[in-house]
Amino acid sequence: MTDQKKENKQYVLSVLVENHAGVLSRVSGLFSRRGYNIDSLTVCETHNSGQSRMTIVVRGDEYILEQIEKQLSKLVEVISIENCNSDNFCQRQTALIKVKAVGNNRAVIIETCNIFRAHIVDVSVESVIVEATGSENKIESLIRLLEPFGILEFAKSGLTAMSRGKEVMK
């Protein structure tokens, strides 16, 4: 038997749940009781008002992922679970980035945003707020390019994911 280094990989789970009070608390409580950290959590009502979709990002190895999926499936309110880590899934994140924008820097910031298909959503005398949507790598790359201008603050949404094609989560 060879020693294998446990891989600390990021996993994205899409969880369809019943939409009522206490479900979010039950799901997050499951993670904290087991000592698992949630990297990001996005929740919203679906087109069916009786259901919500949670996108949960966690880190760990295959064993931890398996345990999380088993524990989630035991919750009565959980309808279905999808592992969104293959190429069959579209994953996106949104960020708002407030950047110091004075003098000639403003034009360079705008051009950088255009390259990333990001939008300026607010302008003041000394700053702009940039809205960007895309993969985590795209958002991180944009932030790195804007850092030299002076990022005043930023906020990122949790990751959202959905299967490509005609497949629908039920």
C-alpha positions as CSV (number, residue, x, y, z in Angstrom):
1,M,0.0,0.0,0.0
2,T,1.5,3.3,-1.0
3,D,1.1,6.5,0.9
4,Q,-1.1,8.9,-1.1
5,K,-1.1,12.6,-0.3
6,K,-4.7,13.7,0.4
7,E,-5.8,16.1,-2.3
8,N,-7.4,19.3,-1.0
9,K,-9.6,20.1,-4.0
10,Q,-12.4,22.5,-4.5
11,Y,-15.8,21.0,-5.0
12,V,-19.0,22.7,-6.2
13,L,-22.3,21.2,-5.1
14,S,-25.7,22.3,-6.3
15,V,-28.4,21.3,-3.9
16,L,-32.1,21.6,-4.5
17,V,-34.0,22.0,-1.3
18,E,-37.5,22.7,0.0
19,N,-38.0,26.5,0.4
20,H,-39.0,27.1,4.0
21,A,-37.7,28.6,7.2
22,G,-34.8,26.8,8.8
23,V,-33.5,24.9,5.8
24,L,-30.4,27.0,5.4
25,S,-29.7,26.7,9.2
26,R,-30.0,22.9,9.0
27,V,-27.6,22.7,6.0
28,S,-25.0,25.0,7.4
29,G,-25.3,23.3,10.8
30,L,-24.5,20.0,9.2
31,F,-21.2,21.4,7.9
32,S,-20.2,23.0,11.2
33,R,-21.1,19.9,13.3
34,R,-18.8,17.8,11.1
35,G,-16.0,20.4,11.0
36,Y,-16.3,21.1,7.3
37,N,-15.8,24.7,6.1
38,I,-18.0,26.3,3.4
39,D,-15.8,28.4,1.0
40,S,-18.9,30.0,-0.5
41,L,-22.7,29.6,-0.3
42,T,-25.3,31.0,-2.7
43,V,-29.0,30.4,-2.1
44,C,-32.0,31.6,-4.1
45,E,-35.6,30.6,-4.8
46,T,-36.0,28.7,-8.0
47,H,-38.8,29.2,-10.6
48,N,-40.8,26.9,-8.3
49,S,-41.5,29.0,-5.2
50,G,-41.5,25.9,-3.1
51,Q,-37.9,25.1,-3.8
52,S,-34.5,26.9,-3.4
53,R,-31.2,26.1,-5.0
54,M,-28.0,26.2,-2.9
55,T,-24.6,26.3,-4.5
56,I,-22.1,25.2,-2.0
57,V,-18.3,25.4,-2.5
58,V,-16.2,23.2,-0.2
59,R,-12.6,22.0,-0.1
60,G,-11.3,18.5,0.7
61,D,-10.6,15.2,-0.7
62,E,-12.9,12.6,-2.3
63,Y,-13.7,11.0,1.1
64,I,-14.8,14.4,2.5
65,L,-16.9,15.1,-0.6
66,E,-18.6,11.6,-0.3
67,Q,-19.3,12.3,3.4
68,I,-20.8,15.7,2.7
69,E,-23.1,14.3,0.0
70,K,-24.2,11.4,2.2
71,Q,-25.0,13.7,5.1
72,L,-26.8,16.2,2.9
73,S,-28.9,13.4,1.4
74,K,-30.1,12.4,4.9
75,L,-31.8,15.8,5.4
76,V,-35.5,15.6,4.7
77,E,-35.6,19.0,3.0
78,V,-32.9,18.0,0.4
79,I,-34.5,17.1,-2.9
80,S,-31.4,16.4,-5.0
81,I,-27.6,17.0,-5.1
82,E,-25.3,17.5,-8.1
83,N,-21.6,17.6,-8.1
84,C,-20.8,20.5,-10.5
85,N,-17.1,19.8,-11.1
86,S,-17.1,18.5,-14.7
87,D,-17.1,20.4,-18.0
88,N,-20.9,19.7,-18.2
89,F,-21.5,22.6,-15.8
90,C,-21.4,26.3,-16.3
91,Q,-20.0,28.1,-13.2
92,R,-20.1,31.9,-12.6
93,Q,-19.3,34.4,-9.9
94,T,-20.0,38.2,-9.7
95,A,-17.8,40.8,-8.2
96,L,-18.2,44.5,-7.4
97,I,-14.8,46.2,-7.2
98,K,-14.3,49.8,-6.1
99,V,-11.1,51.2,-7.6
100,K,-9.3,54.5,-7.1
101,A,-9.7,56.3,-10.5
102,V,-8.1,59.7,-10.7
103,G,-6.5,61.4,-13.7
104,N,-5.3,59.3,-16.6
105,N,-5.8,56.1,-14.7
106,R,-9.5,56.3,-15.3
107,A,-9.1,55.6,-19.0
108,V,-6.8,52.6,-18.4
109,I,-9.2,51.2,-15.9
110,I,-12.1,51.5,-18.4
111,E,-10.0,49.8,-21.1
112,T,-9.1,47.0,-18.7
113,C,-12.7,46.5,-17.8
114,N,-13.6,46.4,-21.5
115,I,-11.1,43.6,-22.1
116,F,-12.8,41.6,-19.3
117,R,-16.3,42.5,-20.4
118,A,-16.8,44.1,-17.0
119,H,-19.0,47.2,-16.6
120,I,-18.5,50.4,-14.7
121,V,-21.7,50.7,-12.6
122,D,-20.9,53.7,-10.5
123,V,-18.6,56.7,-11.0
124,S,-17.5,59.3,-8.5
125,V,-14.8,62.0,-8.6
126,E,-12.1,59.7,-7.1
127,S,-13.3,56.1,-7.8
128,V,-15.3,53.8,-10.0
129,I,-17.2,50.6,-9.1
130,V,-16.7,47.8,-11.6
131,E,-19.1,44.9,-11.9
132,A,-17.6,41.7,-13.3
133,T,-19.2,38.3,-14.0
134,G,-17.3,35.1,-15.0
135,S,-15.3,32.3,-13.8
136,E,-13.3,32.6,-10.5
137,N,-10.1,32.8,-12.5
138,K,-11.4,35.6,-14.6
139,I,-12.5,37.6,-11.5
140,E,-9.2,37.0,-9.8
141,S,-7.3,38.1,-12.9
142,L,-9.3,41.3,-13.2
143,I,-8.6,42.1,-9.5
144,R,-4.9,41.5,-10.0
145,L,-4.8,43.9,-12.9
146,L,-6.8,46.6,-11.0
147,E,-4.7,46.3,-7.8
148,P,-1.9,48.8,-9.0
149,F,-4.6,51.5,-9.3
150,G,-5.7,51.0,-5.7
151,I,-8.6,48.7,-4.9
152,L,-10.6,50.5,-2.2
153,E,-12.8,47.5,-1.5
154,F,-14.5,44.6,-3.2
155,A,-17.3,42.1,-2.7
156,K,-17.7,38.8,-4.5
157,S,-20.8,36.7,-4.7
158,G,-20.7,33.0,-4.1
159,L,-20.2,30.7,-7.0
160,T,-23.3,29.6,-8.9
161,A,-23.5,26.6,-11.2
162,M,-25.9,24.9,-13.6
163,S,-25.7,21.9,-15.9
164,R,-25.2,22.6,-19.6
165,G,-27.7,21.3,-22.2
166,K,-31.2,20.0,-21.6
167,E,-30.5,18.3,-18.2
168,V,-32.6,19.9,-15.4
169,M,-32.1,19.4,-11.7
170,K,-35.1,17.7,-10.2
